[in-house]
Amino acid sequence: MAVLRAQKTKQRDLLDVPVVGRFLRWKHARTSLQAVLLVVSALILYDGFWGPQLAPKNLAGVLPWVHWRGFVVLALLIAGNIFCMACPFMLPRRLAKKLLPADRRWPKVIRNKWLAIGVLLVFFWAYEAFDLWASPWLTAWVALTYFVAAFAIDGIFKGAAFCKYVCPIGQFHFVHGMVSPLEVKVRQPDLCGSCPTKDCIKGRYAQRPEQDFLRSSRETTPIQETSSPKASGWTAKSHPHPGPLPQGRGGLSSLDQGNVGLGKAGVSTRENAGSESDIRHSGESRNPDDWDQPWKSQEQHPLRHSRESSPRHGARNPSSSEFQPQSGMPDIPRSSLQPAREVATPAGLQLVQTGCELWLFQERKVGNMDCTFCLDCIQACPYDNVGIQLRVPTSEFRKLDQLHSGVGALTQRTDLAALVIVLVFAAFVNAFGMVPPVYSLEQWLATQLGVTSEPVVLGVLFIIGLVALPFVLVTVTAWCSRALAGSRETLAATATRFSYALIPIGFGMWLAHYGFHFLIGALTAIPVAQSFLADFGVPILGDPRWELAAIVPESWLVPLELLLLELGMLVSLTVGYRIARKQHSSVARAMRALLPWAVIIVLMFFTGAWLMTQPMEMRGVILG
């Protein structure tokens, strides 16, 4: 049977790069990367619990806080969300999906980013309050807690709940992935529009071995609504299997009951494609847990071709004229569309490739928000129509008002705006915690509060720096922006919209700060590895060379840091102007709307420049 493939386009795709592309197309590419980092994580845990507790001589004191953070920000700048692709915490999570039911919905009240924001605030505070950077033992406990949390949460709840709603590292990558030059996206949208199976979101199924199929076909009792840990979080009302299933790649036929059948993940379709009742169900563009939300009629589209034209039934080209979209289709009321219900995999079929477990429907996915670069959609697409494509890094900021599959419009997500603001201000507060003036401020604050506990004092500082101060500054700036532009938009809407303009300057600060630690201590991994092997009686790397540390001359550091900050400032000003220009048709009004935000951005640049020129603690490095 022929399998359709997307035609070559002029867009540059990482999958077309000879060696890299072949590796990424390999089914076990992500697992192999995760396995490597899992081994590294195991070494970090072992050395953290049982190795020397002097941080610069311990893998848990050097690799996470010097090397990993430096690699993360550089990877985001160059290649996107590479860490989430290779995340070692996902291997225990996949094991949990096999061992535990994973059949509960994530609670609706926290189906947003507020819990992740709380976890981020606690982490930033704990990092300084308990000197995690100086304690390999505590660092090992943090890593172990991550593994346990990923296993427990995703073993209980559907989909990738831990990644989407909890993981603070993931939220850091989602936000700053907006400035990444790469994006997982479809190559030919029209080809997606003609796809009847939506494997990228529902997963791909295949025939079981004949012996298993014959054994399962003897069980003719109807399947009631039951949970399936392998259904990628999707649900469907089940019916008894009517007979043999057609062959084909990922072949899943409609299960007939009268005239109505079930598509591959339980999406109801009519056998007579082209009738007024036929729709291409696009509920995949929403979180499956949100079925109780109002149905949007614009999310309904005509079914573009019958199931016989599916790649599982002959693979005719859906781009041909006979499969063009139908016009004049009336809106179908929500009452005629039944919410999906999860069932066990139909008899004779097995899930061979999961779809996107973060519910990002590729046909409607926009940008990198909530995308872990898991490549499941690439592996599942029967048309080879999903790639990792090169883009202009700021292009995602032009689509803030556009509905993002699984995310919604970014300008309507106050929780996302709050996450952005916390991460932007955390870039400066985190760096401030490593320069001498912070100690004078701590002492003054402790005197004013009459307390001697450093964690309490730091807690007050972080509440001020990451909650109170950002809230006041953003609120005042949004009010001034509305007043100067004469806008009738609400204060919250203005603050939410322009908060995304702060991402580049915040990311510039993260790059400057983490880049400093990485460049000044990158070579420390060599003596630490030498010492680790020597402790096991395998000194194959020789005696530890503790004098190794920096990879660039110290005189380069400040110019590089200021350059990164300046680039961040310029990109933020450009993004802010585009946001204002899209909101206001007049250039003069757009400039007035931008002015207060431009002041904040420039002030952030000078604050970051002052921080980077202060003597900073060289954590993870043995001095002298």
C-alpha positions, 0 to 999 in steps of 0.5 A: 500500500502506498503511503503519502508523503509531504512534498519537498518545500522551501522551508529548512527542516532539521529532519532533512539534515543528512545525519541529524535528520536520520537520527531524529527519524529513528523511532528510538532516538528520543529513548536513546538520548533519555537513556544517556541522561538517565545514566548521568542522573544516576551518577549524580544521585550516587555521588550526591548521596555517597560522594564527597560533600565539597560541591566543586569535587562532586558530580552533583555539585558541578554538573547540574549547577554549572554545566546543565544550566549553561547547556540548557540556555545555549540549546534554547538559543540555538536549537530549541527545547532539546532538554525536554526531548532528552529529559531523563525523568520521562523514562520512569514516567513511561514505566508508570504509564505501563504499571499504573492506570493513568486514567484520571483527569487532571483537576480542572481548578489547576488546569493552568500554570498557577501550580507550576508558578508556585513550584518555581517560586519555591524552587528559586527560594530553596536554591538560595535558602538551603544553598543547593548549589553548595550541597550535593546531598540536597541536590541529589534529593531534588533530582530524586524528588523529580523522578518520583513526582514524574512517576507518580503524577503521570501514573495517575493522570492522563496525558503528560500532566507532569510536563504540562502543569507541574514541571518548573524546568518544562515551564522555563523551556516553554516560555523561552522556546518562544525565541527559539529558531526551531519549531515542530510544525506541519509542512503542508497544512492542506495535507493535514486538513485532508487527513481523516485519522489525525494520528499526530494527536490520537496515535497510530494503531496496527494489527495484532499478530494473527494468533492474538487477533483470533483469540481476542475475536472470540470475546464477543461481549460488548466493551463498556466504557473502560479506561485504557492506559494506552489510549494517549488520554483520548476517549471513545464510546465502545461497541462490539467488534463487527468483524475483520479489520482492514489492513494498512499502516496503523489500520483502524476501521470505523466500528459500525453501529447502524450508520455511525462508526467510530474513528481511530480515537473514538471520533464519531463520523458518518459512513456516507462522507460528504453528507451534511452530518459529516464533519472533520472533528477538530476537538483535538485542538482542545484539551480533551479534559475541557469538554465541558467548555463551550463548543466553538462552531469555528472548530467544525469543518467538513470532512474532506474525504471518505474513509475509503480514501484514508491511507489505510484504504488505498492512500489516494492523494488527498491533495487532488481535486476530488478531496478539496474542502466542501463549501456551504456546510452548516454549523452543527450544534454542540449537542450533536457532537458527543464527548469522547469516552475512553475505551480499551484498544479494539480487538485485533489492534494495538497502539504502536505509536502514541500521539501528542500527550500534551494535546497539541493538535499539529494542524492547529498548533502554533509555536513552541508553548507546551511543546516538549519536542517529544517527536511523537507527532513526527513518528505518528504522522502517516504522511511524513508531514511534520518536521522541525523547521527553521523560523525567524526567532521572533515570529511566534510573537506575531501570533499572540492573538491566534488560537494555539491548539491545547493552549488557546490565545496567549493574550487571553491567558493571564496565568501564562503572562504571570509565568512569563513575568515571574521568569523574567524577574527571576533572571535578575533576582537569581543573579542578585543573590550572588553579588555582594550587595545582597548580603547588606540588604539581607542584614538590613531586612533582618534588622527591620523584621527582627528575625535571624533566620536566613530562609525567612529573610530570603523568603521575604526578599523573593516575595518582594522581588518575584511577586510584589515588585513585578505586580506593581511595575507591570500594573503601573506600566500597563496603566500608563500604556493604556492612558497614553494610547487612549486604549479601551482595553482592560488593564489586565488585557494590556498587561497580559499582551505586553508581558510577552515583550519582556521575554527576550530581555529576561532570556538575555539575562539568563544567558548572561548569568548562566553563560558566566558560570558555564564559561568560568567553570566548564572544564571543572567536569574533567577533574570531577570525573577523574576524582569520581573514577579514582574513588572506584579504583579506576584512575584511567583518566589520571590524577584530578587536575583541579586547576582546570576551570574556565574555557575563555579568558576572564577579560572576555566575560563582561563584554559577552554578557553585555552583548547578550543583554543588549541583544535581549533589549533590542529584541524586546523593544522590537517585539514590543513595537510589533505588539503595539503596532498590531493593537493600534493602527496609528503609528503614533498611538502604537509608539505611545503605547510602547513607551512605558514598556520601553522604559521598563525594558531599558531599566532592565538592561541597565540593572542586568549590566550593573549585576554582571559587572559586580563580583559574582560568586564562582559557584562550582569552581575551586578558587586558587 
